[in-house]
Amino acid sequence: MKFETIMLNGLFAACIALCVLVMSAMLRITPASVQLSGATHSATSHCATADARCARDAG
């Protein structure tokens, strides 16, 4: 009975420590900024340029 109690207490401590580490990692992380307006190539401008090139080459 004493061995089981020690094992359960150790498992509880390990789980709490793991939860604290994961929670602190999630709270400290900062997301990377997204620069949508400063993008040099967008999907719409690329498609429009490709269509214009195809029309110019075909005609």
Secondary structure, DSSP 4 states (H G I P E B T S, - for coil): -HHHHHHHHHHHHHHHHHHHHHHHHHHH--PPPP-STT-S--HHHHHHHHHHHHHHHH-
